Amino acid sequence: MKKYILAILVCASWAFISNEVSEGVITYSTKINMHKRIPAGQEEMKKMMPEFNTSQNLLVFNQLSSLYKAVPPDENPFESQAGPGGGQMVIRIANQNETYFDRDEDMVIQLREFMGKKYLTKNDTKRLPWKLGTETKEIQGFLCRNAFFTDENEREILAWYTEELRIPLGPDRFHGLPGLIMEVNINEDEMVISVEKLDFRSLKKNELKEPKVGKEITDEAYRAMMQEQMEKMGAQGGQGGFRMMIRN
């Protein structure tokens, strides 16, 4: 009798994870290799900053929409860290950007913060040109398959998704695969976003809200504004200076 009950529970659990999960919260960690973003010949710049920057984000979702937002850091944003040749100051700034997908209206809304001001961009959901691969690996106990494409910034995007969780979502703007995206690798480990925790549960009130506070602006206008401001700050174009790539 006990074996019979156990078999029923196992089958019920498998049916749950094998079909579409209706709602929950998924925690992703992002690890950025800052040294890979520094142009060749700027070795002194590497000594001034840590090699990696890490952060956490939440993917809150239900059957109609999803919201990808930052987890506010608990620690002091100014943290002293020893480095080569003496002390090194690491500044951790929480990224307040949010990405909201309205699956019913087929629309993506992005809240982006720049120079202390908030901006909203609204676009139709764009289908990403995924190419499904044949490789597999295990992540968080789930069998994952690979998929890849090259984005508009010529970045190589490699994703690992699981068909055991029928959720066509992923971190940030990555979506549209036949299962939850468990990991995204950008430009061969320049940035790696991976699942840390899966929490399938009923959402709390106001846990999933469409971003509405901010000035509406087009993607083109937002990029132009960022580029202009960076040039004013001397982040790009200065003789012998550090060249910054804007990929927001």
C-alpha positions, -999 to +999 in steps of 0.1 A: +000+000+000+028+024+009+046+016-024+013+023-042+009+057-025+045+066-032+041+058-069+011+081-071+030+109-055+059+105-078+037+105-109+018+136-096+050+155-090+063+146-125+031+157-141+034+190-123+069+198-135+064+183-169+035+207-177+032+245-177+036+259-143+010+287-137+029+311-115+058+316-092+092+334-086+125+324-100+158+338-087+186+343-112+222+353-105+242+374-130+280+372-131+298+398-153+335+395-162+344+432-161+380+426-173+367+411-206+349+444-213+381+464-211+399+469-244+433+454-250+462+476-237+443+489-207+460+467-181+461+496-156+423+498-158+420+461-148+440+468-116+414+494-106+384+471-106+375+436-095+374+409-122+338+400-116+306+418-107+276+398-094+240+406-088+206+389-084+173+393-102+138+379-098+115+366-125+079+369-112+054+353-135+018+341-140+000+328-171-006+363-185+026+383-177+060+383-162+083+408-145+121+407-143+135+430-116+165+434-094+169+420-059+180+450-037+214+443-021+213+440+017+250+449+021+265+483+022+269+495-015+305+507-007+327+477+002+364+478+007+383+449-009+420+442-010+435+441-044+469+441-062+491+470-050+469+480-022+433+486-012+405+486-038+371+502-036+343+481-050+310+500-056+280+478-059+250+497-075+217+479-077+204+479-113+168+491-111+159+482-147+128+461-151+115+441-181+077+433-182+062+409-207+024+412-213+018+378-230-019+386-236-012+418-255+021+405-269+040+435-256+073+442-238+077+472-215+111+481-201+117+505-172+153+519-174+170+542-150+196+566-162+212+596-145+186+595-117+156+595-141+133+567-151+123+560-187+097+536-202+099+519-236+070+499-251+074+476-280+057+446-296+073+414-284+101+404-308+106+368-316+143+359-310+160+340-338+169+309-317+186+279-333+180+247-314+211+227-306+217+190-298+239+193-267+225+186-232+236+192-196+220+192-161+212+224-143+195+224-108+185+187-114+168+194-147+179+181-181+186+211-203+191+215-240+211+243-258+199+270-282+218+300-296+218+331-318+237+363-325+220+395-313+219+430-329+251+439-310+270+410-325+270+392-292+270+354-292+240+342-270+240+306-257+210+295-237+202+263-218+165+255-214+145+226-199+114+211-214+105+196-180+092+231-170+068+243-197+075+280-191+084+299-223+103+326-203+138+334-191+159+362-176+156+398-189+146+399-225+154+362-233+123+341-240+105+320-266+121+286-261+100+254-255+108+255-217+122+276-190+156+292-198+179+280-169+211+297-181+223+323-206+259+327-215+268+358-235+301+361-254+318+331-240+315+339-202+315+377-205+281+375-188+265+344-173+229+344-160+218+313-142+189+300-121+196+299-083+162+291-069+128+280-082+098+289-061+065+278-077+037+293-056+007+317-056+019+353-060+013+378-033-008+410-040+011+436-060+041+412-064+037+413-102+029+449-115+034+466-148+060+494-146+042+527-151+063+554-135+087+570-160+089+591-192+079+572-223+106+572-249+116+552-280+145+528-279+164+549-305+159+581-284+171+563-253+203+550-269+210+584-284+205+601-250+229+576-233+255+580-260+254+618-258+258+617-220+287+592-221+305+614-246+300+644-223+315+624-195+345+616-216+338+579-215+341+576-252+363+592-278+389+608-256+425+605-268+439+574-252+408+572-230+387+542-220+361+534-246+327+523-233+303+501-252+267+509-247+245+478-250+214+487-231 
